[in-house]
């Protein structure tokens, strides 16, 4: 999409589509790079870890490493790497 506002609006709409996730909010975004989300258990709660990288193939391992470095248990990828790379 051509603007951050349009992307955020679409992301929230998609997240809230069936109602079980509402209310949704944007917590991370990337431009000209790739991003992945990992969740790990910290105590009795799940915590999300985001990592953005400039090149494809790097965001997932970096997010997993961040989760593990924080001492979270059961770190797992919950949003596979997605990229927003330049059109040209």
C-alpha positions, 0 to 999 in steps of 0.5 A: 500500500502507498501509505502507513495509515492505509496499511494500519487501517487494513491490518486492524480491519483484518485482525478484527474481522471475526471479532475475537481479536478486537480491539486490535492495535498496531504495535510494529511496522516496517518499511523497506525491510522484513518483520517477524513476530515471536511470542514467548511465555514470561511467567504466566503471560505471553509476551510478543517480540518483534524484529525488523531486518533489512534483508529477507530471511533474517527477521525470524531468527532475530526475533527468536533470539530476542525472545530467548535472550529475554529469558522467555520460555516456549518461544515460537513464531506467531507471524512469519516473516513478511517483507515490505520492499521498495517497488523499484 
